[in-house]
Amino acid sequence: MSLKTLSAKNASELDKDLMSSGAFSIDQLMELAGLSVSQVVYHLQPLSKGNRILVACGPGNNGGDGLVAARHLWHYGYKPTIYYPKQSKNELYQRLCTQLKTLDIPFTEDFQSALKETDHIVDAIFGFSFSGEVREPFPAVIEALRDTKLPVTSVDAPSSWDIEDGPPSSGPGKGFQPDALISLTAPKPLAKWFKGRHFLGGRFVSPQIAQKYDLEIPKYEGLSQIVELPSGEGKL
Amino acid sequence: MSLKTLSAKNASELDKDLMSSGAFSIDQLMELAGLSVSQVVYHLQPLSKGNRILVACGPGNNGGDGLVAARHLWHYGYKPTIYYPKQSKNELYQRLCTQLKTLDIPFTEDFQSALKETDHIVDAIFGFSFSGEVREPFPAVIEALRDTKLPVTSVDAPSSWDIEDGPPSSGPGKGFQPDALISLTAPKPLAKWFKGRHFLGGRFVSPQIAQKYDLEIPKYEGLSQIVELPSGEGKL
């Protein structure tokens, strides 16, 4: 079985199409992306098995998806904590933070301590626009994600993985294999190396866009904003 | 049993709070409101019982909620048709329309003909900011909603009802009693006169806002963006 994937370049182009010809705002897309992330966590981490969720957010859109997910998780009954050390000055991200603060969701600057008091971690650090080196303060965070026994759900990419070439052969992400991955809009090529449970989110792609980027959109069930990709798919 | 309601004035103030201190954008709020409307339709109108949904949209925010709901319904597998005779020039509404057009969702100018080819109607004509007279071309539409045997789901208010005083004693809406109502954020006083199935949507209200406006937020289950209010509630 093979699942078609979307290169980093095409993922960026697709996002631009969604916002130009598709007429979506980034607010809408991020809301729906974050909602789908929250649904994956809900499925993998039932409230009864521990409701503390540590959401590690990077400086870009991937981090924004994490911020939205955290808000929805709070409304489901979880207790999210946010680690967001490189906060964007962008107005949207600042609003997403305010939305969390009005719910009294705590922000921490100490990832290692927060890790000791959580049940599940959302890795929303780097997404499809990541390339190159992992910059401070994230190397130690990615090492901790690699070494923890707690379940980790990565958003769009296991952070530090190369979007095209997958797991790095050196550096903090060497050997990092999260438990779950939610690919947004379409799996990226790195999915070939991913061994955990794989979900797809982003139930807003039009047939035209799917055709243009040669995507296969699997069947979402009912009202779900996510669909699990069968084991063996996601491999090239 | 009584359920606390929100006056038209307070509903307007609450929306302003959500967008000022709450830091939500209208894009986000409308996305979540429309999503909750789509979930009500999904529950009341299973795909197997007829998938054609006529969404009647008014010129304001209520219409915008309908436009968003239609998009989600399409993704669930429904065939929405949009009646939107007084289209706002506001950029957000234009974008919501474009999002529908990229899915090839048809727009009709002939409500009466469309009514003959649908299974369920969403009344997203007027919301909590409605007062006074029903203007053209909506009187005949509201008469049709009153007289149809098809199920009608109203968004926030049965259109033409007075937000505080409920069903009008004259005019096209006299005797209009939709099958279902989804109140957004909180029921409005008109809910006292509503006899059908009553849902609440808007799973984004913070405890502070609930306290400020003296709202009782019922318990949403699981991932649902809606909660049905028990029979007898919604009555003052």
Interface residues (C-beta under 8 A of the other chain):
Chain A: S21 G22 A23 F24 S25 D27 Q28 E31 L32 S38 Q39 Y42 R71 H72 H75 Y76 L92 Q94 R95 L96 T98 Q99 T102 L103 R203 F204 S206 P207 Q208 I209 Y220 G222 L223
Chain B: S21 G22 A23 F24 S25 D27 Q28 E31 L32 S38 Q39 Y42 R71 H72 H75 Y76 L92 Q94 R95 L96 T98 Q99 T102 L103 R203 F204 S206 P207 Q208 I209 Y220 G222 L223
